[in-house]
């Protein structure tokens, strides 16, 4: 961040997905939810896209939720869309 501007990898292509996730999460403020909401920004989308995989591994090893729903706004070039991107049961 410099003079109010964001620079670096992901500054252009990820900000839309990140802002969308933040706005969606903010819409639940003040509501009584049965589960926590996690907003996660992943890394390495320009390289190997392992950011979401690393988060799923961390989440499954460190959280006691029986199940969770999540949306990961990580680009895939429409080449690596798997059922795991739609729903991961941990």
Buried (B, 14 or more C-beta within 10 A) or exposed (E): EEEEEEEEEBEEEBEEBBEEBEEEEEEEEEEEEEEEBEEBBBBBBEEEBBBBBEBBEEBEEEEEEEEBEBBBBBBEEEEEEEEEBEEBEB
